[in-house]
Amino acid sequence: MERYVKEVMQESKPRLEGFLKEEGIFFYPSSANYLLLKIANPEKIIESLKSNGILVRPKPAPDGEKTLRLSIGTLKDTERFIRAFNSLLG
């Protein structure tokens, strides 16, 4: 369990945050194992990711706007998400 938490918080999360920053995608900072992404058309993104076997869900942001809640898993899972999400960006 400790190895998993360490991988998620010290490898996967920084990797994902770096990717999002590079792409200019706003996310709410979090000390948990998930991020809220502020993106256009979250419903469309959710369906597109679902078709790739990646489950995410809508979640209202603190300001009430629609966001995408993304749980952070292993580095392998994170890389899979990045590839799928990147393909949606065009």
C-alpha positions in Angstrom: 0.0 0.0 0.0 2.8 2.4 0.9 4.5 1.7 -2.4 1.3 2.5 -4.3 0.7 5.8 -2.4 4.3 6.8 -3.0 4.0 6.0 -6.8 0.8 7.9 -7.1 1.8 11.0 -5.1 5.5 11.2 -6.1 5.5 10.0 -9.7 2.0 9.9 -11.3 0.6 13.1 -9.9 3.7 15.3 -10.8 3.8 13.7 -14.3 0.1 14.5 -14.8 0.4 18.0 -13.5 3.4 18.7 -15.7 1.5 17.4 -18.8 -1.6 19.6 -17.9 0.6 22.7 -17.4 2.4 22.1 -20.7 -1.0 21.9 -22.5 -2.3 25.0 -20.7 -5.1 23.1 -19.1 -6.3 24.6 -15.8 -6.6 22.3 -12.8 -7.4 23.0 -9.2 -4.4 22.2 -7.0 -5.1 19.2 -4.7 -3.3 17.3 -2.0 -5.5 14.3 -2.7 -5.1 11.6 -5.4 -7.4 13.4 -7.8 -7.6 16.6 -9.8 -10.4 18.7 -11.1 -9.7 19.8 -14.7 -11.4 22.9 -16.1 -12.0 22.1 -19.7 -14.5 23.0 -22.4 -17.1 20.3 -23.2 -16.4 18.0 -20.2 -19.3 15.8 -21.2 -17.8 15.2 -24.6 -14.4 14.4 -23.1 -15.9 12.0 -20.6 -17.6 10.1 -23.4 -14.5 10.0 -25.6 -12.3 8.8 -22.7 -15.0 6.2 -21.8 -14.7 4.8 -25.3 -11.0 4.3 -24.6 -11.8 2.4 -21.4 -10.9 5.4 -19.1 -13.6 6.4 -16.6 -13.7 9.9 -15.3 -16.7 11.9 -14.1 -18.1 15.4 -14.0 -17.9 17.3 -10.8 -18.8 20.9 -10.0 -15.8 23.1 -9.2 -15.6 25.3 -6.1 -16.9 28.2 -8.2 -19.8 26.1 -9.6 -18.4 25.6 -13.1 -18.3 22.2 -14.7 -15.1 20.3 -14.3 -13.8 16.8 -14.9 -12.7 14.8 -11.8 -9.7 12.6 -12.6 -8.5 10.1 -10.1 -4.8 9.5 -10.2 -3.5 6.0 -10.3 -0.3 4.3 -11.2 2.3 5.8 -13.5 1.2 3.3 -16.2 -2.4 4.4 -15.8 -1.4 8.1 -15.9 0.6 7.5 -19.1 -2.4 5.8 -20.6 -4.7 8.7 -19.7 -2.2 11.2 -21.1 -2.0 9.3 -24.5 -5.8 9.1 -24.7 -6.4 12.7 -23.6 -3.7 14.0 -25.9 -5.3 12.4 -28.9 -8.5 14.3 -28.0 -6.6 17.6 -28.1 -5.8 17.2 -31.7 
